[in-house]
Amino acid sequence: MSITIADVAARAGVSKTTVSRVLNGKGELDLRTAERVRAVIAELGYVPSARAVGLARGRTRVVGMLVPSLTWPWMGEVLQGAVDVVESEGYGLLLFTFNRGAESMHQFASQVSSQSFDGLLVIEPEGTLTYIEQLHARGLPVVLIDDRDHRPQFPSVATTNYAGGQSAARHLIELGRHRPLVITGVERFGCTHERLDGFRDTYAEAGIELDPRLVFEGDFTHESGRRGVQHALDQRLDFDAVFAHNDLSAGGAIQAVRETGRNVPNDVSVVGFDDIPYAQHTEPPLTTVHQPMRQMGQAAARMLMGYFGGTPLPEEPQVLPTTLIVRSSTAPKSTPRTSPPAPAGRSAH
């Protein structure tokens, strides 16, 4: 059986509180009492848990992180960024997913009640906002990652979705692509509106109005990319490019276009968003807007670490830039070939 603080207290003839004060150097103690407690600790081989010491000091040295699911394609990068910072500061990370709905929320709430962590990083699962707001109002430091709705009451780290949409549009316009099919993300997400607005505004500045029939609402899945292309084909809508709001749906669009016998990138150029590892392995490799997901996790974790060190949480969101990564899924639009003039004195066939 493991040795507990109660065992140490009983052997030394003192209270558990006295043992805790010896461990944490709190309060004034009789030197002989302190020496006796330390001798018993050494004799019994008692090793206090980091959590027990942290609670005695009023700090667990653990950061909680609440995410919708670990299956999101870029989730690993965000998590790794947060872990890089948290562990370098001597903290642990307690991860909560929202895979089981109410059951997951109940488990998370029980950990909140037991004060299992000092602060919370959140990629907001649906339906949890009100509860997270309550935690924040009660004093739990909360930092949102990828804030999709611009909620100023929370410190947050985001990326330049609007500028990312602009860069995708500029690239396609420069390639002569004037009839893009847009496969958006989920309509209720702020990032979906920003990416579409940046893309549409840039085309408008070039004197090109997007055909509203070529804006298809997707859901960030591979299948929604396929459905978006099929929708345009079913409606007999001509398009020479696809801008998909994430890489998975861009991959689905590439597959659907190629199945029609058309070439990517010559007949239809395709641009995605995120730059997950998958983007390098589509056929052809995907041109996409890179989101600095690992850096977002790092930045959010640094906010919490700074807060623990006495720096107030920032009132303004920290926004990290996106970057267009050009690969082989985009190319200039070719000029239609015309028949050469027939030699003099002969008719053309």
Secondary structure, 3 states (H helix, E strand, C coil): CCCCHHHHHHHHCCCHHHHHHHHHCCCCCCHHHHHHHHHHHHHHCCCCCHHHHHHHCCCCCEEEEEECCCCCCCHHHHHHHHHHHHHHCCCEEEEEECCCCHHHHHHHHHHHHCCCCCEEEECCCCCCHHHHHHHHHCCCCEEEECCCCCCCCCCEEEECHHHHHHHHHHHHHHCCCCCEEEEECCCCCHHHHHHHHHHHHHHHHCCCCCCHHHEEECCCCHHHHHHHHHHHHHCCCCCCEEEECCHHHHHHHHHHHHHCCCCCCCCCEEEEEECCHHHHHCCCCCEEEECCHHHHHHHHHHHHHHHHCCCCCCCCCEEECCEEECCCCCCCCCCCCCCCCCCCCCCCC
